[in-house]
């Protein structure tokens, strides 16, 4: 393997771990959002949902970058 290929694999592996962390954080925020919404704090829950949407958008971009790195 070339040195550039090794770097791509290492970078893709690191991004994969970050993506897993992002999914875990998203799941935790989702659970907290349900609890907050049940407690009647709908504005706070709406803000948390907006944060989840940002996590989802960024997760898709990270996943695409990982695929590009793994294909190079």
BELBELCOR-V295043 format. One record per backbone hydrogen bond with DSSP energy under -0.5 kcal/mol. NH is the residue of the N-H (numbers start at 1). CO is the residue of the C=O. If there is no record, write none. Layout:
BEGIN
NH;CO, NH;CO
END
This chain:
BEGIN
6;2, 7;3, 8;4, 9;5, 10;6, 11;7, 12;8, 13;9, 14;10, 15;11, 16;12, 17;13, 18;14, 19;15, 20;16, 21;17, 22;18, 23;19, 24;20, 25;21, 26;22, 27;23, 28;24, 29;25, 30;26, 31;27, 32;28, 33;29, 34;30, 35;31, 36;32, 37;33, 38;34, 39;35, 40;37, 41;36, 42;40, 45;41, 46;42, 47;43, 48;44, 49;45, 50;46, 51;47, 52;48, 53;49, 54;50, 55;51, 56;52, 57;53, 58;54, 59;55, 60;56, 61;57, 62;58, 63;59, 64;60, 65;61, 66;62, 67;63, 68;64, 69;65, 70;66, 71;67, 72;68, 72;69
END
